Amino acid sequence: MAVVDVGCGPGAITRKLSSWLGNESKIIGIDRDTTFINYAKEKARKQNMYNISYLEGDALKLPLEDNSVDACISHTVIEHVPNKEFLLEQKRVCKSKGRVSVMYARPDKYIKTEPKLLPKQSEREMELLDKLFKGTDEMYKKYNVGKY
Ligand SMILES: C[S@@+](CC[C@H](N)C(=O)[O-])C[C@H]1O[C@@H](n2cnc3c(N)ncnc32)[C@H](O)[C@@H]1O
């Protein structure tokens, strides 16, 4: 099957998908951050993962044909883009009966469809998120990634 990881970043999930789904599958990682794409390409090459390809591109204008893949996945990307356009673009590239899986982790930037159903953020969650973001800001500066 062909699976796209939209906003793949450094490609950790694409590499997992590659080993889970095996050589017959086709994994495509897409991100608009060149530094992440170059890192992911190098990492997959070193691990002999030849069924993954990486493309630099915008999640809102995926460089893929209509109805061309079996599934799209994304992890902590929807928080950064307009939700509806992001989802419609994945619907466009998925074959009929394809699947779109969206994972997200920012309680302060929930998907806007059902705000009343969402749990409140606890103080501990806020404390941990704060710690996490301070750490990632430093990482982004150090490795020149995270523009988007
Ligand atoms: C929090 S990171 C998650 C990376 C990866 N999915 C993971 O879980 O390791 C968000 C990623 O979305 C990418 N991104 C944000 N907006 C994008 C867009 N419009 N098109 C493509 N990638 C985008 C960023 O460059 C970044 O790599």
The ligand as a Tripos MOL2 file, in Angstrom:
@<TRIPOS>MOLECULE
LIG
   27    29     1     0     0
SMALL
NO_CHARGES

@<TRIPOS>ATOM
      1 C1          5.5050   19.2410   15.3090 C.3       1 LIG1
      2 S1          6.2940   18.8400   13.7920 S.3       1 LIG1
      3 C2          5.8420   17.1120   13.6220 C.3       1 LIG1
      4 C3          6.7860   16.3440   12.7300 C.3       1 LIG1
      5 C4          6.4750   14.8640   12.5770 C.3       1 LIG1
      6 N1          5.1370   14.6340   12.0940 N.3       1 LIG1
      7 C5          6.6830   14.1460   13.8950 C.2       1 LIG1
      8 O1          5.7270   13.8070   14.5740 O.co2     1 LIG1
      9 O2          7.8570   13.9420   14.2550 O.co2     1 LIG1
     10 C6          5.2520   19.6490   12.5930 C.3       1 LIG1
     11 C7          5.7850   19.4890   11.1740 C.3       1 LIG1
     12 O3          4.8280   20.0040   10.2570 O.3       1 LIG1
     13 C8          5.5330   20.6610    9.2230 C.3       1 LIG1
     14 N2          4.6120   21.6100    8.5740 N.ar      1 LIG1
     15 C9          3.9590   22.6530    9.1370 C.ar      1 LIG1
     16 N3          3.1870   23.2640    8.2320 N.ar      1 LIG1
     17 C10         3.3490   22.5880    7.0670 C.ar      1 LIG1
     18 C11         2.8170   22.7210    5.7660 C.ar      1 LIG1
     19 N4          1.9480   23.6940    5.4500 N.pl3     1 LIG1
     20 N5          3.2110   21.8520    4.8160 N.ar      1 LIG1
     21 C12         4.0910   20.8540    5.1060 C.ar      1 LIG1
     22 N6          4.6300   20.6770    6.3090 N.ar      1 LIG1
     23 C13         4.2650   21.5290    7.2870 C.ar      1 LIG1
     24 C14         6.7060   21.3180    9.9290 C.3       1 LIG1
     25 O4          7.7440   21.6600    9.0450 O.3       1 LIG1
     26 C15         7.0890   20.2280   10.9250 C.3       1 LIG1
     27 O5          8.0200   19.3370   10.3840 O.3       1 LIG1
@<TRIPOS>BOND
     1     1     2 1
     2     2     3 1
     3     2    10 1
     4     3     4 1
     5     4     5 1
     6     5     6 1
     7     5     7 1
     8     7     8 2
     9     7     9 1
    10    10    11 1
    11    11    12 1
    12    11    26 1
    13    12    13 1
    14    13    14 1
    15    13    24 1
    16    14    15 ar
    17    14    23 ar
    18    15    16 ar
    19    16    17 ar
    20    17    18 ar
    21    17    23 ar
    22    18    19 1
    23    18    20 ar
    24    20    21 ar
    25    21    22 ar
    26    22    23 ar
    27    24    25 1
    28    24    26 1
    29    26    27 1
@<TRIPOS>SUBSTRUCTURE
     1 LIG1         1 GROUP 0 **** ****
